Amino acid sequence: YFSLYQKTNEIEYLEKGESLIRWLLDNPSPGCNKLCWGYNFMWQNTIFLQDEFEPNAVVSIFVGEALIHAYRVTQKEEYLNAACSVADFIVEDLPVLYDSKDELAIAYVLRKVDAIVLNNQVLAGAFLSKVWKHTGVGKLLGLCLGKKHFSLLRLFALAWQRIHGQKALTILILVW
């Protein structure tokens, strides 16, 4: 709705977007100190079983992206502060699965698991860079760069370049 508002300047789109953001802010995952969200159903994959409403990185990041968009459109600090809370959840609550001088990878859920989900790292890095852009909080830039380095180095290990050529890597770097 915020994108529709930006294109049309029709106030009902802005109001609908803000009502959806309000619903999200009123309905985070229960029992957490920071804003975070999970699926509204039990979810299983080959790495873990996740309970209903248990917070995870991906759902929280998607909500965080909506909060950043809402902030960009409305300039309401409440939305940026909420996005910062999501960033804090990612940085402080999700277990670190890999950490080196230049690389960082976090868990998908609130517990250590045996595998690193690559798209989780890309989403988290991109989201943290957007929060950093609006806040200037220095630690976020370092963390998002660590995720970028981790992800880019794994692209080669996963043979993306051999399948899609150098163009795929160039596109990813430009998008990032």
N, C-alpha and C positions, 0 to 999 in steps of 0.2 A: 504494500500500500504506500510506503514511503516513496518508492520509485514512481508509482503512478502520480503521487502528489507532485513530485519534482517535475514530471512531464506536463501535468495539466494545471497545477496550482489550484485544484479543486479541494476545498477544505475538508470535505467528507472523507477523502483518502487519508489525509493527515490524521483526522480524528480516529478512523478505523485502525490505522497503524499504531497510534498511541494506545488505543484500547487493547490491542493485542500485546503490546509491550507491557502494559499494566498487568494483564493476566499472567504473563510469564514471570514478572517480578513478584506477583502474589503467590505463585505456585512453584517455587524451586523444590529441589529434592529435600525431604524433611531430615532434620537432625544434623545439618551441616552448618558450620560457622560462616562459610563463604557461599556466594551464589553459585549454584551448579545444578545441573539437571541430568536426568536419565530417561530411559525409555519407559513408557507407561505399561510395559508388559515384561515378563521374564524373557531374557534373550540369551541364546547359547551359540557359541561358535566353537572352533576346535581348540581354542586357548582357555576359555573360561565360561562359566555360567554366571549370568548377571541377574540379580533380583530386580523385580519391578521397582521403578523409581530410583534404583541405585545410581548415583551420579557417575558419569563417565566423561572422558575428554571430548569426544566428538559431539555429543548432544550439547554439552555446555559451550563448546566453541561455536556451534551454529547459533545458539542463543546470543552468545557474545558478539558475533558478527551482526546480528539484528540490532543489538544495543548500540554498536558503533555506528551503524547506518542511521538509527534514530537520533543519535547525538549529532551526527553531521547535518541532518536535515533540520533539527529543532534547536540545536545548541543548548539543550537542557543538560546541565551538569549531572543531574540525577542519572541519566543514561550512561554518561561516561564513567561515573563512580561505580555504577553497577557492572560495566564492562571491566573495570579495574578489579572488582571483586572476583569476577570470573578468571581474570589473569592470575590473581593470587591463588585461586583454587588450582590452576594448572601448575603454577610454579612451586607452591608450598605443600599441596596435599597429595598430588599424584606421585607415586614412587618413581624414583630415577632408576632406570634399568641399565643405562650405559652412560658413562661420564668420562671423558678424556679432556685433554687440553683444548681441543678444538671441536669436540662433538658432544652432543647430549641427546638422550632419548628417554622419554617418559612412558609410563604404563597407560593403558587405555582406561583402566579402572583403578579403584582405590587400594589395590593390593598388588604385590609383585606377582608377575606371571612369567612364564618361560619363554615368551616370544615378544618381539617388538613389532608393533603394527606401523608400517612405514607411512601410510597416509595420515595417521594420527600425528606423526612428527611434522609433516608438511602443514597440516591444518593448524596445529598449535603454533608453529613458527610464524606463519602468515598472520594469525590473529594477534600474537604478541607484538609483532612489528607494527600493526595498526594501533594498538593501545599505546605503544611507545611513541608513535608519531604524534599522538594527541596529548601525551602526558610528559614526554621527555624523561621518563624513568629509565635511567641508564642500564640497570640490570636486565631489563626486558630485551634490549637490543642484543646484548651478549647471548642471552638464552635463545633468541630466535635465530641468531647466526649459527649457534651450535646445532640447532635442529636442522637448519638448512645444510650445513656441512655433512651431518650424519646422513641425511636423505640423499643428497647428491652423490656421496661416495657409494651408497648402496645401489643407486641406479645402475652403476657399472657392474656391480656384483650380480644384479638381477638381469643383466644382459639387455637393458633397454637400448643402449647405443647400438648393439649388434642388430637388434630387431628394427629399430626406427631410425638409426643413423644419428649423426651429430646434431641434426636439426632438432630432434626431440629434446636433447639436453639444452640447446640454445633457447628453445621456446620456454622450457621450464625456468631457466635463469632469468629470462626477460619478464616472465609473469611474476616471479618472486619479487 
